[in-house]
Amino acid sequence: MKDVKTLPITVKSKAFVFDADEQWERTPDPGEVYRKVMGYNDNLMMVKVKFKAGSEGCLHSHPHCQITYVVSGAFEFTIGDETRIVRAGDVLMKVPNVVHGCKCLEDGMLIDTFTPMRENFLKNNP
């Protein structure tokens, strides 16, 4: 097995993060879009995002690698030049700096995982 390089960790969430203890935060996206940071360290972050039908995740890009898991609902996602409809159980891979966004077709929830973490999602880092 290949040796895995361990990256330093200077910032992290608690070892146990309970959904009931965390608060939803409204995003600036059109409609009703809310996010909840569930766990993170310098190298990794998991975020729950819930959408009401008709809401949008505006087109944007960032230097993070992102994998999105569709928990529920239906979304029209654009990644780069491709647009597809995704539903519960589907996964989307976004490489750094690719333009992406979505339109929520049916109320739904996504789980976003980022590497490295999105510092701007932490409440103490506006």
Buried (B, 14 or more C-beta within 10 A) or exposed (E): EEEEEEEEEEEEBEEEBEEEEBEEEEBEBEBBBBBBBBBBBBBBBBBBBBBBBEBBBEEEBBEBBBBBBBBBBBBBBBBEEEEEEBEEEBEBEBEEEBEBBBBBBBBBBBBBBBBBBBBEBBEEEE
